[in-house]
Amino acid sequence: MLDADNAAVHGVAVKTIRRWRRDYQRRGQARGQRHLAPPCPRCAGGSLDPAAYAELLGWYLGDGYISTGRRGVHNLHVYNDTRYTHLNDGILDLMRRVKPGSRPHTRDVPGCLVSTVSWKHWPCLFPQHGPGRKHERDIVLEAWQAEIVRAHPADFLRGLFHSDGCRVDNWATRVVAGKKKRYHYPRWQLVNASEDILDLCTWALDLVDVAWRRSGVRVVSVSRRGAVTRLDELIGPKT
């Protein structure tokens, strides 16, 4: 790649790229990054942050996917609206916690920000990965994943609702003493085309005693006042 093209990709000056490249040459180092990846928690006995993993699993099931790169390296991508700056920063933090020492990066696409981190072992941690869309194949947690979600259901729900969910302000009218009054009440909703993912959501809601109902073929709703308050406390605002 030309220095000018490299500088344009990374948003730095051409002189900076040239200086970096020459520093490598002076030290007799090959160009490119050289760092040791952490051992896989599943096949090499590496450590795993269970709370961070539970939340990242929710993000993956909602708006994430895994692509295959060169030399057996897989890339985990999570898409999210650009306006949710706090959540986008949180996604990068989750990736660093699940893969310690990693260097996740972002790129802009129309309407959203894509957060990406590479690792050969993402299929080990997300065995739900496979060809085709998630709602066109079975999405079932393995026993070790279910154990983590049982221990950290709020984190799992945070990932799900902050990816494929929304908190909306509903309203209704009622005649009181001959006058029509308008009442407002909040509601959390998760929308997903996969019945398996919706079932995982309702299972996790049951784990934290949050009342829910199916308000549509693809929709799980949390509408009762106490349940909404409880879910607000567990997953926080979507910002």
Summary of the structure (lengths in Angstrom):
residues: 239
radius of gyration: 21.7
end to end distance: 37.7
largest distance: 86.1
contacts: 660
relative contact order: 0.12
helix: 44%
strand: 25%
